Structure formats: structure tokens, C-alpha cells
Amino acid sequence: MMAKKHLMYAYLPQPLTTIIDICRFEKGPQDLPHSVWMLGTFLATYTLGRTVVALFTMPAGMAALAGVIDSALLATIVAAVLWTRHLYPRLTQTLIGCFAVGSVVSLLTIVGYSIVSLAPDPLLLLGVGHALTFPLILWNLALNAHILREALSTHITVGFAVAFVYLVILWQITERMVA
């Protein structure tokens, strides 16, 4: 099995293989390089991905604002939690991990919504879209919990609690933007 894994990743740069392994719950943010360039790249990718996902439910200006708010909220919560535990040196790698896996989930959500948007009935689009995104939301929640658990060197319930708080706050903000 290990030989297949290495063949599968043979042509990918090391940081991308690490991100794939994080998405499979095999590695954590500590395995990522401490790189401000990667942080900026994945912050931009995450913000763009969240903006495109939001375009399926709101106008362009609001979607762009939603993408920026999502990124800022995630960065703020992660920074605050690491700061309170005196683990601020882990911030860059933790944010790279959260933004990278969030970008992967956003890409999958965009693909799913794009396929579903071909449906002629808008109600079908809404129902199938929600059914499609719910497992992705749960996976993203689990990934963020895993990353935060690793970054905080604590139990998974703490990581899950922080990831859940982020998700609830984000949902509240997004609901007010759509209303």
C-alpha cells in the first residue's frame, strides 16, 4: 500500500502531498512548512473559493464580502485560540492548514454546485445543493477540528468545539447577509 501512495504522489510538490495527507487525517499542520508565501497563497485561494461558493446564493458584491469575512473570521479565531494557549508560533502553519483544506472543500463544493446548477428547477437546485454540501461541511468541520487539535496539542473535543464555534458564527453572519 505504501508503494501505491508514493506513486500516487510522485509528481506533486511536498506541501501538496502534506495537504492531501491532512485531508485524510494522516498528518497535521506541524508537517507543513513555516512559509509566509504559502500562507498568502492559501489565504487568497481560500478567500476566492469561499467567494465563488457564495456566488451561488448571493450577488457578487455580497459574495466577495462573504469570502473576506469568512477568511478574516477563521484567521481571527485561530489566532485567538493559539494566543490564549501561548502557542502563537504555530499560527502560520495552522492557518496554512485551515486555509488549504478549506480551499479543497470549496473546490469540491463549487464543482458540486456547478453540476447541480444545470438542473432546470430552482427548488431542485436548492434541495440537492444542500444535500450535497452538508457532508462537505461536516468534513470541513472534522478537518478543522483535527488541525486545531494538532496545533493545540489537546483532545479532539477542544478542536471540534473551536471549529464548531467558527462555523456557527460564520453561519449567523452569512444568514444576516442573505436576509
N, C-alpha and C positions, 0 to 999 in steps of 0.2 A: 504494500500500500504506500509506503514512503516513497518508493521509486516513482510511482504514478504522480504523487503530489509534486515532486520536484520537476517532473516532465511537464506537468500542467503549468507550473510557474516559470519554466525555463527562460522565457523571453521577457518576463516582467521585471522592472526595477525592484529592488529590495523593499522600499517603502510601500509599494503597491501590494506586494505579497504579504506584508505585515498587516495591511488594512484588510485584505481578504481573510487572513487568519483571525483578526479581531472580529470580523463579521461572522466567523464560525466559532467564536468564543474560545479560541485556542491561544490567543496572545492578548496582551493588554497595552495600554498607552506607553508604558515604560519601554516597550520594544521598538517604539518609533524614534526616529532621530529628533534631537532638540534643534529644530530649524525654524527660524522666523519666516523664511521664504515659503516653506511648506505650510506654515500656519496661515500666511496671507493667501496662498493659492487655494487651500481648502475652505478658508473663510469666504472667499469670493465664489467658489464653486457652490458652497452650501447656500449662500445668500441668493445666488442666481437660481439654483434648484428650487428653493422654497418659494421664490417669486414666481417661477413658471408653474409650480403646483397651485399657487394661489390664483393664478390667471384663470383656472378652470371654474372658480367660484366668485370672482370679483373683478372689477375693472382694473386696467393696467396700473394706474397710479396707486390705487389701494393695494394691489398685489405687490408692487415694488416696496411700498411702505411695510407691508406684512413681512416680506423677506428680510428687510433690515431689522425690524423689531424682533423677529424670531432669532436672528443671529446675535443681536445685542443681548437679548434675554438669556440665551444659552450661555454666552460668554460671561455675563454678569453673575449668574447663579453658580457656574463652575468656579469662577474666581472667588466668589464669596465663601463657598464651602471650603475650598482649598486654603484660603486665607485664615478662616477660623480654626482650622486644624494645623496651622503653621506648616503647610505643605505647598506654599506658593511656588517654590522652584519647579514643581511638577506641572505648572499651569500650561506651558506651551505644548508639551506632549499630550496632555489631557484634552486640550482644545483641538489639537490636530485630530486626535482620535474621534472626538464627538462630531466635529465638522466633516471628517472623511466618511464615517459611517452614515451620517445624516445625508451626505451627498449621494451615497449609494442608494439609500432608501428613497430619496427624492427622485432619482433617475428611474427607479422601478415604478414609482407612483406615476410619474409623467408618462411612461410607456403604457401603463395600465389605463390611465385616464384617456390617453390618445386613442387606444384601441376601442374603449367603451364609447368615446365621443362619436364614433361612427354610427351609433345606434340612432334610428330615426325618432324615437320617443324620448323627450327630455326627462320624463319621470323614470324611465328605464335607466337612463344615464345616471341619474342621481342615486337610485337604489343600487345598481351594480357598482357604481363608483364607491359608495360607502362600504359595500360588502368586500370590495377589492382592497380598499385602503385600511380597513380595520386590522387585518393580520400584519400589514406593514407597520402600522402604528405600534402594535404590540411588540413586533420585532425590534423596532427602533427604541422603544422603552426598555426592552431587555438589553439591547446593546449599550445604551447609555448607562443603565444600572451596572452592567459588567465593567465598563470603562471607569465609572466613578468608584466602584468597589476597589478596583485595582489601584486607582490613583490615591484613594484614601486609606488603603491597606486596612480595610474593615470588612464587615459582613455584607453580603449581598442585599440584605434588607435596607441598609443605610443607603446604598447606591440606588436601589429601587425607589426609596422614599424621595430622594433628591430628584431623580428623573421624573417621578410622578408629579411632584410639585411644579417642576418646569412645564410639564405637559398641561397641567390644569391651568396654570397662569396663562400659558400661550393660548389655550382654548378659549379662556374668558376674553382675552384681548381680541382674538380673531372673531369671536361671536359678536362683539360690540362693533367691530369694523364692518361686518357684513350687514348688521341690522340697520 
